[in-house]
Amino acid sequence: MERRRIATLLTQCQAGQEVTVGGWIRTKRESKAFAFLVLNDGSTQDNLQVIVDQGSQPFEQLAQVTTGAAVRIAGVLRESPGKGQALELQAQHLEVLGTADADKYPLQKKGHTLEFLREIAHLRPRSNTFGAVFRVRNALAAGVHEFFQARGFFWVHTPIITANDCEGAGEMFTVTTLDLANTPRDVRGQVDHTSDFFGKKAHLTVSGQLEGEFLALALGDVYTFGPTFRAENSNTTRHLAEFWMIEPEMAFADLADDAQLAEDFLRHMCKTAVERCPRELEFLEKQYKAISVADIARLAETPFARMTYTDAVKELEKASVKFEYPVAWGTDLQSEHERYLTDQIVKGPLIVMDYPKDIKAFYMRLNPDDKTVAAMDVLAPRIGEIIGGSQREDRLELLESRMAAMHIPQEDLQWYLDLRRYGSTPHAGFGLGFERLVQYITGMSNIRDVIPCPRAPQTIAF
């Protein structure tokens, strides 16, 4: 008989049906006449209670049925007299597919700290918390594609290995086939990459934006959704070395179009989470009390406020609270500033626009005041920045001037400059770290708890 997932069994099946399920034992409770098994297969936050009667074939297998064991059970559904469950399974046949040493199995009925669960990342998806987080992550990933595909965007695949440093920060992982014990050197003593696989220095990408731009300037509207990497030695709750980025790029678009797309996208993602994962969000809210389902639903309906960077600085300078980092025009906003703006000033999501050119990347369009660029950050309550974007500089002379001023070599980016030579048009886009979005919606305090195998300094065990 075909295996039924518990998620569909509990919502689509009726008492009297014969079904087969597979899953892992959460708990076992025995008496002389019968036993109760609690089974979960990962498809839902809810467990399935299984009744095993004395004298039946399943009852004879109970010695092998321990917490963590993998089993296949066939039986008949019946209405459950217990609270919180409509159906339970009367077992007729039980097969133990994988035993588990009950004394050594790390996931016991007692609660475990998130720190401990990080040490057993290969087993933590079986816990209530991480089962919920990863089901939410799945729903949000599907929602990403649904949002952009419904609006006519094309999903494009930009390279993971690149010679470009889009962010200009230099914090990139090097990709090489050179013998690290005997690396060739040039006359200056620097590593000579001419004999390397690509003939030049190559890295893992931090962004697919630059390639996304040339695809948008041919296909119109595109988006990327894939892994990116940053070799920033930052061991915090907000940073990962490997993470997934969502980067839409629109041709014939300005900063206002970009801001509206970002707002529509975030609201769509919140709505997706509330509609598809209510049980998971309710559990996480009750367990961690970080963000409520009502708050997520409210964000899905709330229009985002807009404010220039200059006005944001004025609001912060008037604040009665003392910030750890000083506020001054020309400096980047810190997380504490962003949270004050969302939580105290506008009391909701906020898009800050037109940042000083000296703190933003070379590719952002220079505004007429020659002091600011057409950049934006989307700030969400409680967490601060969640999206960063801009209108791109589409004027060749100004882009070359900006690159020269920021000491960015042009020889390796002639293809990027060609986009301004041949059919240039205003275009804009943004970037969103997927894990930051999952962290916000699930309320998890550490970003390492929203990705199956977190990569961070000195962390690559799984």
Stockholm file with secondary structure:
# STOCKHOLM 1.0

chainA/1-462         MERRRIATLLTQCQAGQEVTVGGWIRTKRESKAFAFLVLNDGSTQDNLQVIVDQGSQPFEQLAQVTTGAAVRIAGVLRESPGKGQALELQAQHLEVLGTADADKYPLQKKGHTLEFLREIAHLRPRSNTFGAVFRVRNALAAGVHEFFQARGFFWVHTPIITANDCEGAGEMFTVTTLDLANTPRDVRGQVDHTSDFFGKKAHLTVSGQLEGEFLALALGDVYTFGPTFRAENSNTTRHLAEFWMIEPEMAFADLADDAQLAEDFLRHMCKTAVERCPRELEFLEKQYKAISVADIARLAETPFARMTYTDAVKELEKASVKFEYPVAWGTDLQSEHERYLTDQIVKGPLIVMDYPKDIKAFYMRLNPDDKTVAAMDVLAPRIGEIIGGSQREDRLELLESRMAAMHIPQEDLQWYLDLRRYGSTPHAGFGLGFERLVQYITGMSNIRDVIPCPRAPQTIAF
#=GR chainA/1-462 SS CCBCCHHHHHHHCCTTCEEEEEEEEEEEEECSSEEEEEEECSSSSSCEEEEEETTSHHHHTGGGCCTTCEEEEEEEEEECCSTTCSEEEEEEEEEEEECCCTTTCSCCSSCCCHHHHHHTTTTGGGSHHHHHHHHHHHHHHHHHHHHHHHTTCEECCCCSEESCCSSSSCCCCEECCSCTTSCCBCTTSCBCGGGSTTSSCEEECSCCHHHHHHHHHHHSEEEEEEEEECCCCCCSTTCCSEEEEEEEEEESCCHHHHHHHHHHHHHHHHHHHHHHCHHHHHHHHHHHCSSCHHHHHHHHHCCCEEEEHHHHHHHHHTCSSCCSSCCCTTSCCCHHHHHHIIIIISSSCEEEEEEEGGGSCTTBCBCTTSSEEEEEEEEETTTEEEEEEEEBCCCHHHHHHHHHHTTCCSGGGHHHHHHHHSSCCCEEEEEEEHHHHHHHHHTCSSGGGSSSSCCBTTBCCC
#=GC SS_cons         CCBCCHHHHHHHCCTTCEEEEEEEEEEEEECSSEEEEEEECSSSSSCEEEEEETTSHHHHTGGGCCTTCEEEEEEEEEECCSTTCSEEEEEEEEEEEECCCTTTCSCCSSCCCHHHHHHTTTTGGGSHHHHHHHHHHHHHHHHHHHHHHHTTCEECCCCSEESCCSSSSCCCCEECCSCTTSCCBCTTSCBCGGGSTTSSCEEECSCCHHHHHHHHHHHSEEEEEEEEECCCCCCSTTCCSEEEEEEEEEESCCHHHHHHHHHHHHHHHHHHHHHHCHHHHHHHHHHHCSSCHHHHHHHHHCCCEEEEHHHHHHHHHTCSSCCSSCCCTTSCCCHHHHHHIIIIISSSCEEEEEEEGGGSCTTBCBCTTSSEEEEEEEEETTTEEEEEEEEBCCCHHHHHHHHHHTTCCSGGGHHHHHHHHSSCCCEEEEEEEHHHHHHHHHTCSSGGGSSSSCCBTTBCCC
//
